Amino acid sequence: MASNDSERRDEADSAEAAAGDDEDTGAQIAPIIKLEEVAVTTGEEDEDALLDLKAKLYRFDKEQNSWKERGTGSIKLLKHKETGRVRIVMRQAKTLKICANHNIFPEIKLTEHAGNEKSCVWHAPDFADGELKDEMFAIRFGSIENCKTFMEKVEQIAEDLGKKEKESTEGTAVASLLENLNVSKSESKEKAVPNVEETVAAAEKKSETETKTAEPSSEDKV
């Protein structure tokens, strides 16, 4: 009996101690280390998002001759506010690690992948791993509509870039032609206008000749 009473008292003491630990004393403990907010930059601050869709990205491994998953996340078309350049950027959903990062160029071609209307493939010189590498990408969207939207948007941007490059090339050719014409006209004018010194020398020579002709010879004087 004595041992049972002792055990009960020990249990009661333990329960009271536990209750005391859980009791809110109202005391406020200041943190040992003060954490400050840090501004995180993504490199996208000077760009506007033209498109933002969820998808899963793959890259083709040439050595193993197979597709490797790059990640699932958000793929964006970002247009720079000053230069107007548009690039494709995709980050993994949880880690935000970049799995695709390259500019859209006029020659880029997107095609449906293996008869799957939710997927498409394309080639591009990509900089996601910190160095420029020629990659073949395949991307799969959650719906056919999203895949078509992505393909149409990229192709439209590429087409617009091609037109701008053509206009720029034609403009440069016209400017060069006009410059050549101006040079030719300038050279023609230089040939048409006589040199001043030559003109003066010729006039003086002509004057001396006329003077000598006008003077009488010694025989005429006698």
Order of alpha helices (4+ residues) and beta strands (2+ residues): alpha-beta-beta-beta-beta-beta-beta-beta-alpha-alpha-alpha
